[in-house]
Structures are given as C-alpha cells and as structure tokens.
Amino acid sequence: MQIRTSTTDDSEAIRNVHLDAFSTAEGPEVAELALKLLQDPTAEPKLSLVAEEHGKLIGHVLFTAATIANHEQLATQIMAPLAVAPEQQCKGIGTRLIETGLQGLRDNGTQIVLVYGDPNYYSRTGFSTEHHIAAPYALEHPHGWMAQALVAGALTNIEGKLSCADALSTPEHW
C-alpha cells in the first residue's frame, strides 16, 4: 500500500471511496463534502492524502484549515472526512492515513488538529476530549469532539470557538 497526496485526477475515486465507506444515508453527503472541501479556497492550507493499492484508491483523509477564536495565530486544522473502502477496513489503513497526515502537518508547522468522530477510534492516534475548544455548532455527540496538540503545550490555556472552511461550516455536518 502507498500513501500519497491526492491529485485532481483522484476526484472520482475519492467520491467512490466515501460512498462505499459510509451508509447509504451518509455516503452521498460525506462524498459531496469531501469534493466540496477539495475545491473550497477557504479550506487552504489543506492536506489531502489517499491510500492506494495495486493502482486502486482504497482510502482518503482530508485535513483543512480552521481557526480558534482569540487564537487565530495558532496553525489549526480539522480532519474530515476519513474513509477506507469496506473490504479494506480493520487493516490499519485509516490509522496510517491519519498518522501520515499528522506527521505532514507537524512538519509544516500545524500546532492543533481537531476531529469529530468515534472517540474509541480516534483516541488511538492521539486525539483527546481534554481541550476547551468549542465546535462551530451544537454537537449531537459532544464526547466525539477531540483535539490533538502537534506541538507540546499547544492546547494549554486555549479556549474559543472553532471556525472552519465554508463547505464544512453548516449545521448538518455537525
């Protein structure tokens, strides 16, 4: 398996991996979100990675720009969405995509990354609910709102509401 930065030629495969990875109810919405974020200038800087095996795209993760109110100087990203093809799940591909992305962000000066998802899954890659950053909208599952400092102490004394890319900044995504 190879992990690489996505290209515009990957758009249809990215759409398909998100459609396949999520339920029929969520798949179209998540796939559309991924493609909108890839085109959204307010998501810059962004990092889009794909996992590929034997020439087939089997996973995708996207990190996009975010800001924390009163802490705009902190280089912050949000991770969303993440998908792995159903037949490839439980093989560590999602974890490798996340870890590769976090290392790339760390190397480029990102200080904080946030995610909204399953705490049992994301805590395995260093995300924690131990932070004071408010999500852009009320959350149905607030225990799934997690952060990770990529620089020691980056989350210390940080409080404020997160703002994210326009394509993600709508209540239905939260």
VODODO-422233 format. One line per field, with one value per atom (N, C-alpha, C): residue number from 1; residue in three letters; z negated, y negated, x negated. Coordinates in steps of 0.1 Angstrom, whole numbers. Layout:
# VODODO-422233
resi	[NUM,...]
resn	[ala,...]
pz	[Z,...]
py	[Y,...]
px	[X,...]
//
This chain:
# VODODO-422233
resi	[1,1,1,2,2,2,3,3,3,4,4,4,5,5,5,6,6,6,7,7,7,8,8,8,9,9,9,10,10,10,11,11,11,12,12,12,13,13,13,14,14,14,15,15,15,16,16,16,17,17,17,18,18,18,19,19,19,20,20,20,21,21,21,22,22,22,23,23,23,24,24,24,25,25,25,26,26,26,27,27,27,28,28,28,29,29,29,30,30,30,31,31,31,32,32,32,33,33,33,34,34,34,35,35,35,36,36,36,37,37,37,38,38,38,39,39,39,40,40,40,41,41,41,42,42,42,43,43,43,44,44,44,45,45,45,46,46,46,47,47,47,48,48,48,49,49,49,50,50,50,51,51,51,52,52,52,53,53,53,54,54,54,55,55,55,56,56,56,57,57,57,58,58,58,59,59,59,60,60,60,61,61,61,62,62,62,63,63,63,64,64,64,65,65,65,66,66,66,67,67,67,68,68,68,69,69,69,70,70,70,71,71,71,72,72,72,73,73,73,74,74,74,75,75,75,76,76,76,77,77,77,78,78,78,79,79,79,80,80,80,81,81,81,82,82,82,83,83,83,84,84,84,85,85,85,86,86,86,87,87,87,88,88,88,89,89,89,90,90,90,91,91,91,92,92,92,93,93,93,94,94,94,95,95,95,96,96,96,97,97,97,98,98,98,99,99,99,100,100,100,101,101,101,102,102,102,103,103,103,104,104,104,105,105,105,106,106,106,107,107,107,108,108,108,109,109,109,110,110,110,111,111,111,112,112,112,113,113,113,114,114,114,115,115,115,116,116,116,117,117,117,118,118,118,119,119,119,120,120,120,121,121,121,122,122,122,123,123,123,124,124,124,125,125,125,126,126,126,127,127,127,128,128,128,129,129,129,130,130,130,131,131,131,132,132,132,133,133,133,134,134,134,135,135,135,136,136,136,137,137,137,138,138,138,139,139,139,140,140,140,141,141,141,142,142,142,143,143,143,144,144,144,145,145,145,146,146,146,147,147,147,148,148,148,149,149,149,150,150,150,151,151,151,152,152,152,153,153,153,154,154,154,155,155,155,156,156,156,157,157,157,158,158,158,159,159,159,160,160,160,161,161,161,162,162,162,163,163,163,164,164,164,165,165,165,166,166,166,167,167,167,168,168,168,169,169,169,170,170,170,171,171,171,172,172,172,173,173,173,174,174,174]
resn	[met,met,met,gln,gln,gln,ile,ile,ile,arg,arg,arg,thr,thr,thr,ser,ser,ser,thr,thr,thr,thr,thr,thr,asp,asp,asp,asp,asp,asp,ser,ser,ser,glu,glu,glu,ala,ala,ala,ile,ile,ile,arg,arg,arg,asn,asn,asn,val,val,val,his,his,his,leu,leu,leu,asp,asp,asp,ala,ala,ala,phe,phe,phe,ser,ser,ser,thr,thr,thr,ala,ala,ala,glu,glu,glu,gly,gly,gly,pro,pro,pro,glu,glu,glu,val,val,val,ala,ala,ala,glu,glu,glu,leu,leu,leu,ala,ala,ala,leu,leu,leu,lys,lys,lys,leu,leu,leu,leu,leu,leu,gln,gln,gln,asp,asp,asp,pro,pro,pro,thr,thr,thr,ala,ala,ala,glu,glu,glu,pro,pro,pro,lys,lys,lys,leu,leu,leu,ser,ser,ser,leu,leu,leu,val,val,val,ala,ala,ala,glu,glu,glu,glu,glu,glu,his,his,his,gly,gly,gly,lys,lys,lys,leu,leu,leu,ile,ile,ile,gly,gly,gly,his,his,his,val,val,val,leu,leu,leu,phe,phe,phe,thr,thr,thr,ala,ala,ala,ala,ala,ala,thr,thr,thr,ile,ile,ile,ala,ala,ala,asn,asn,asn,his,his,his,glu,glu,glu,gln,gln,gln,leu,leu,leu,ala,ala,ala,thr,thr,thr,gln,gln,gln,ile,ile,ile,met,met,met,ala,ala,ala,pro,pro,pro,leu,leu,leu,ala,ala,ala,val,val,val,ala,ala,ala,pro,pro,pro,glu,glu,glu,gln,gln,gln,gln,gln,gln,cys,cys,cys,lys,lys,lys,gly,gly,gly,ile,ile,ile,gly,gly,gly,thr,thr,thr,arg,arg,arg,leu,leu,leu,ile,ile,ile,glu,glu,glu,thr,thr,thr,gly,gly,gly,leu,leu,leu,gln,gln,gln,gly,gly,gly,leu,leu,leu,arg,arg,arg,asp,asp,asp,asn,asn,asn,gly,gly,gly,thr,thr,thr,gln,gln,gln,ile,ile,ile,val,val,val,leu,leu,leu,val,val,val,tyr,tyr,tyr,gly,gly,gly,asp,asp,asp,pro,pro,pro,asn,asn,asn,tyr,tyr,tyr,tyr,tyr,tyr,ser,ser,ser,arg,arg,arg,thr,thr,thr,gly,gly,gly,phe,phe,phe,ser,ser,ser,thr,thr,thr,glu,glu,glu,his,his,his,his,his,his,ile,ile,ile,ala,ala,ala,ala,ala,ala,pro,pro,pro,tyr,tyr,tyr,ala,ala,ala,leu,leu,leu,glu,glu,glu,his,his,his,pro,pro,pro,his,his,his,gly,gly,gly,trp,trp,trp,met,met,met,ala,ala,ala,gln,gln,gln,ala,ala,ala,leu,leu,leu,val,val,val,ala,ala,ala,gly,gly,gly,ala,ala,ala,leu,leu,leu,thr,thr,thr,asn,asn,asn,ile,ile,ile,glu,glu,glu,gly,gly,gly,lys,lys,lys,leu,leu,leu,ser,ser,ser,cys,cys,cys,ala,ala,ala,asp,asp,asp,ala,ala,ala,leu,leu,leu,ser,ser,ser,thr,thr,thr,pro,pro,pro,glu,glu,glu,his,his,his,trp,trp,trp]
pz	[0,0,0,7,8,4,-4,-8,0,6,14,13,17,18,30,28,39,49,61,72,77,86,92,99,105,112,102,89,80,75,80,75,76,87,88,79,77,68,54,51,37,34,43,42,39,47,46,33,28,15,4,4,-6,-5,7,9,4,7,3,-12,-19,-33,-42,-38,-46,-42,-51,-48,-37,-31,-20,-24,-37,-42,-42,-47,-49,-37,-30,-19,-9,-3,6,0,-12,-19,-22,-27,-30,-17,-7,6,11,11,16,8,-6,-14,-11,-9,-5,7,18,30,29,22,20,12,2,-6,3,12,20,30,33,42,34,21,13,10,15,12,-3,-11,-25,-33,-26,-33,-33,-26,-25,-37,-41,-35,-39,-30,-32,-28,-34,-31,-28,-16,-11,-8,-15,-13,-8,0,4,2,-1,-2,11,17,30,29,35,35,49,56,69,79,77,86,83,72,68,55,55,43,33,21,10,-2,-3,-14,-12,-20,-18,-31,-34,-45,-41,-47,-44,-56,-56,-67,-61,-67,-62,-73,-68,-77,-86,-99,-108,-117,-124,-133,-146,-157,-170,-174,-178,-182,-193,-191,-200,-200,-191,-190,-175,-167,-152,-148,-157,-153,-154,-160,-161,-148,-142,-130,-133,-129,-133,-121,-122,-111,-117,-108,-112,-103,-108,-100,-97,-84,-80,-65,-58,-63,-61,-67,-65,-61,-51,-46,-42,-44,-39,-33,-21,-14,-24,-24,-34,-34,-22,-22,-27,-29,-34,-49,-55,-69,-78,-90,-101,-97,-88,-84,-87,-94,-98,-88,-77,-66,-71,-78,-83,-93,-102,-111,-104,-94,-86,-79,-73,-67,-77,-89,-100,-104,-107,-112,-101,-89,-78,-77,-78,-77,-89,-101,-113,-112,-107,-105,-95,-84,-74,-79,-87,-93,-103,-111,-121,-114,-103,-96,-90,-87,-81,-91,-104,-114,-120,-117,-123,-138,-146,-160,-167,-161,-167,-156,-158,-149,-157,-151,-157,-148,-155,-147,-155,-148,-154,-149,-158,-154,-166,-163,-174,-183,-195,-204,-206,-205,-206,-195,-183,-172,-172,-173,-172,-183,-195,-206,-204,-196,-192,-185,-179,-172,-179,-192,-200,-202,-197,-199,-213,-219,-233,-234,-243,-246,-256,-261,-271,-264,-261,-255,-257,-254,-257,-244,-233,-220,-217,-214,-211,-196,-193,-179,-173,-160,-154,-156,-159,-161,-173,-178,-188,-183,-191,-187,-193,-185,-190,-199,-196,-204,-209,-219,-223,-227,-231,-235,-223,-211,-199,-194,-201,-197,-204,-196,-201,-194,-202,-197,-199,-192,-194,-192,-202,-200,-193,-182,-174,-179,-188,-194,-209,-217,-231,-237,-245,-251,-243,-230,-221,-226,-233,-238,-252,-258,-272,-271,-280,-281,-268,-260,-247,-249,-248,-248,-237,-230,-220,-210,-202,-192,-179,-174,-161,-149,-139,-126,-116,-106,-96,-82,-72,-58,-56,-46,-43,-40,-33,-29,-41,-52,-64,-74,-72,-82,-81,-81,-81,-91,-98,-109,-106,-94,-90,-91,-90,-91,-106,-115,-129,-137]
py	[12,0,-12,-22,-35,-46,-56,-68,-79,-87,-99,-110,-122,-134,-132,-135,-133,-144,-140,-150,-152,-161,-164,-152,-144,-131,-121,-123,-113,-116,-127,-131,-121,-114,-104,-92,-88,-77,-81,-93,-98,-98,-103,-102,-88,-79,-65,-58,-61,-55,-60,-73,-78,-72,-71,-65,-51,-43,-29,-28,-37,-35,-39,-47,-52,-46,-46,-40,-48,-42,-48,-61,-63,-76,-87,-83,-93,-94,-83,-83,-94,-97,-108,-122,-124,-137,-138,-127,-127,-128,-121,-122,-136,-142,-156,-165,-164,-172,-171,-159,-158,-165,-164,-170,-186,-190,-205,-211,-204,-208,-209,-199,-199,-211,-217,-229,-242,-241,-253,-261,-273,-281,-285,-285,-288,-276,-265,-253,-253,-262,-263,-269,-264,-252,-239,-230,-217,-206,-194,-182,-171,-166,-155,-143,-132,-120,-109,-100,-88,-76,-65,-52,-45,-39,-32,-18,-9,5,11,15,21,12,-2,-11,-16,-10,-13,-21,-32,-41,-33,-31,-24,-32,-44,-53,-67,-76,-90,-97,-107,-116,-130,-140,-154,-162,-170,-180,-194,-203,-216,-226,-239,-250,-253,-257,-261,-272,-280,-290,-289,-292,-292,-307,-311,-325,-329,-341,-347,-340,-330,-323,-321,-331,-330,-327,-330,-328,-313,-305,-291,-284,-277,-270,-257,-258,-248,-241,-228,-221,-212,-209,-199,-187,-175,-163,-159,-159,-155,-156,-146,-133,-123,-111,-100,-88,-81,-69,-58,-46,-34,-25,-20,-10,1,5,15,28,33,45,44,31,28,24,23,18,28,23,32,37,30,34,24,13,2,-9,-8,-18,-32,-33,-46,-52,-43,-48,-53,-46,-50,-63,-65,-78,-89,-87,-97,-100,-90,-92,-99,-95,-102,-117,-119,-133,-141,-136,-143,-146,-137,-140,-151,-150,-161,-174,-175,-187,-192,-183,-187,-193,-187,-191,-205,-208,-221,-232,-229,-239,-239,-230,-229,-226,-233,-231,-223,-224,-218,-212,-199,-193,-188,-190,-186,-176,-168,-158,-156,-153,-149,-135,-126,-112,-103,-90,-80,-81,-84,-86,-73,-61,-49,-47,-52,-51,-61,-74,-85,-86,-82,-82,-74,-64,-55,-62,-74,-81,-95,-95,-107,-118,-116,-126,-124,-135,-135,-145,-143,-152,-163,-162,-171,-184,-192,-205,-214,-227,-237,-245,-238,-244,-240,-250,-247,-245,-235,-232,-243,-245,-256,-255,-243,-241,-232,-231,-222,-208,-199,-185,-175,-166,-155,-146,-144,-135,-143,-152,-160,-153,-140,-132,-129,-131,-128,-140,-151,-163,-163,-160,-158,-166,-168,-176,-169,-173,-169,-180,-182,-192,-185,-191,-186,-192,-202,-209,-209,-205,-204,-216,-215,-227,-235,-231,-240,-241,-231,-232,-239,-242,-247,-261,-263,-276,-281,-272,-276,-273,-284,-284,-292,-288,-296,-287,-293,-286,-284,-272,-269,-274,-280,-283,-275,-270,-261,-266,-258,-261,-262,-271,-273,-260,-251,-239,-230,-231,-223,-231,-244,-252,-254,-242,-242,-232,-235,-227,-212,-208,-194,-186,-192,-184,-182,-188,-186,-179]
px	[-8,0,-9,-4,-12,-2,-8,0,-7,1,-4,6,1,10,20,32,42,40,45,44,59,61,74,79,70,74,80,79,84,98,104,117,128,129,140,137,125,121,123,120,123,138,146,160,165,160,164,160,148,144,152,157,165,179,184,198,198,187,187,185,177,174,185,194,205,218,227,241,247,258,264,270,273,279,268,256,245,236,234,224,224,236,236,233,237,234,219,213,199,190,194,187,187,199,200,192,192,184,169,165,150,147,155,152,154,164,165,153,149,137,125,123,111,111,123,124,126,127,130,118,117,105,103,115,114,108,106,101,85,80,65,59,47,40,47,46,52,42,45,37,47,46,55,46,48,40,49,44,50,42,48,41,45,35,36,30,36,31,33,23,24,32,29,35,49,55,68,68,76,77,86,80,87,90,85,87,84,90,88,90,81,83,80,88,86,85,75,72,74,82,84,82,80,77,89,85,95,89,97,92,99,93,99,100,112,115,105,100,90,76,74,62,59,62,60,46,36,22,18,26,23,26,17,19,28,40,50,56,59,66,77,86,96,95,97,96,111,114,127,128,133,136,125,127,118,126,121,128,119,122,115,125,122,131,135,148,152,144,140,132,118,114,100,100,112,112,107,103,97,83,76,63,52,57,48,46,53,52,56,67,72,62,56,46,34,29,18,20,32,36,35,41,41,27,19,6,-3,-2,-9,-5,8,13,8,9,4,-11,-19,-33,-35,-28,-30,-25,-15,-10,-21,-26,-36,-48,-52,-64,-62,-49,-46,-41,-43,-40,-26,-18,-5,-6,1,0,11,23,35,43,48,57,70,81,94,101,110,118,131,141,154,157,157,159,159,157,157,145,147,136,128,134,127,117,120,111,101,105,95,86,90,80,68,69,58,47,50,40,37,40,36,46,58,69,75,79,84,96,105,115,110,98,92,88,98,95,107,105,116,119,119,122,137,145,159,161,169,172,180,181,188,203,209,223,225,237,240,238,233,230,240,244,253,245,232,223,211,212,201,189,190,178,170,175,167,159,159,152,138,128,115,104,93,82,69,59,45,35,26,16,4,0,-11,-24,-23,-34,-31,-41,-39,-33,-23,-16,-7,-5,3,17,23,36,38,26,27,33,43,50,56,60,67,82,89,104,109,119,125,133,141,149,142,143,136,144,137,143,136,143,137,141,136,139,154,158,172,179,173,180,184,176,178,186,188,194,209,216,230,235,246,250,252,256,258,246,234,221,217,225,221,231]
//
